[in-house]
Amino acid sequence: MASNIPTSTSVLESTVIEAPLSKVWHLIKIQEFDKFWSAIQSADYVKGASSETDIVKWKFTDGTELEVKQEEHSAIDHYITYSVITSQPALTYSSVVSTVRCFPVTSGKHEGHTYVQWSGNFSSDADAGVIQDGKYKRREALADLAKAAAK
């Protein structure tokens, strides 16, 4: 009999990127995540999928394919929210909604840099392994974002 370990169904990773907000924010577009995130081989619009919102297919270097839907975008508050709507292979949980949010650092030793948060809110059927995987993928993506912003 398998036992389920109770776990939080959310993850939040953050970093300070040594680049101004304008440079970091310019990289945060779901159709261009492949330009900074080394785990994504390509990111392409899914044509004809929706006339109301952007849907992009991310092909990962490990062969996984996700279709992500942009749920929210704010050029004023510098965040995007997206959800996974399909996955090959299939996900082991029902859903996840993620948000990437950027803030300018306005004082202190990191003044002029950018604070970035990347959160994920998973459905209640996500297990501890899924949450840990989400944590480490976000950390890797944030490190890749910092490298891209430094160019």
N, C-alpha and C positions, 0 to 999 in steps of 0.2 A: 504494500500500500504506500503510495507516494504521499509525502507530507508537503504542504504548502507553507512556506515561511512568510508571515505577514511582512509587507514592505510598503514603503512610500511609493506612490505611482507618479512622482514627479522628480525631475532632475533640473538643477540649475548650475551652470558652469559660467565662469567669468574670468576676464583678464583685462589688463591695461595694455593697450597697443601703443607703441611709441610712434604715433603718427597723428596728425590732426583729424578731427571728426570728418571733415569734408573728404579726405582721402579714403578713410575707412568706409564711410557710408556709401561712397561711389561703388564699392565692391559688393554691396549687399543687395543683390537682385536674384530671385530664385532661378531665373533663366541663365544666370552667369555664375552660379556657385562652382562650376567646373573651372573657372578662371583662377580660383584660389584654393579650393579644397582638393587636395591631391587624391583623395579616395574616389572622386567622381571623374569618370572618363569623359562623359558628355552630358549636356543639359540642353534639351530641345523642347520647344513648344509642342504641345499635342494639338494639332490643327483640327478644328471643328468640334472639339470636346465641349466647349462652353462659350457662349457669346457674352456671358456676364462676368467671367473672371479668368485669370491666367491659370492654365494647367501645364506643368512642365514635367517631362520624363527625365529623371536622373538615372544614368547608367553608371554603376559603380565598377571599379576595377576588379572586384571579386565576382562580377557577373550578376549581382542583384540589380533589379530595375524597380524604381519607385516612380509612381505618378504623384506629384504633389500639387496641391491646389493652394493658391495664394488666397488667404482668408481676409487679411488686413494689410494695409500698407500706409505708413504715415511719413511723408517727407518732412513734416513739421516736427513730429516727436521722434523721428528716426528709429522706426521699428517696422519689421514685417512679421506677420504670423502666417504660417502655412500648416496644412494637414496632409497626411499621406492618405490617398484615396484608393490606390491599388499597389500591389507589390508582387513581384516574381523573384524568388519563391514567396509564397504566402507568408504573411506575418503570423506569429504565434499569439497575438493579442488583437483586440478589436480596433483600436484607434490610438493615434497620437497627434497632438496639436503642439507645434513648436513656435517659439518667438525668438527672434534675434533683435536685440535692442542696443542702441549705441548712445552714449552720453559723452559730451565734452568734459574733460577734466579742466576746471577753471582756476585752480589754485594748488599750491603745494609743489612738491618736487616733480609731480607728473603733469603740471600745467601744460596745456597745449597738446596733450595726448588724448586718447579715447578709451573710455571704459566700455567694455562690451559684455553683455549678458546673453547667454543662449539657453533658453529653458525648453523643457519638454514635459507635457502633461499627458500621461498614458492612461488608457482605460484600466479599470480595476482588475482585468484578467491578465495584465502584464506581471511577470514574475521578477524576482530579484535579479536574475541574469539579464533580462531585457533592460532593466533600469541601469545596471552596471555598464552594459554595452552602450547605452545612450550617453552615459557619463563620459566614457572614454572616447567615443566618436566626437562628442562636442569638444572635448579637450584637444583632440588632434586637429579638428577643423579650426578652432580658435588659433592654434599655433600656426597653421597654414595661412590663416587670414593675416596674422601679424607679419609673416614673411612676405606676403603679397603687398601689404601696405608699405613695407620698407623699401620696395623697389622704386 
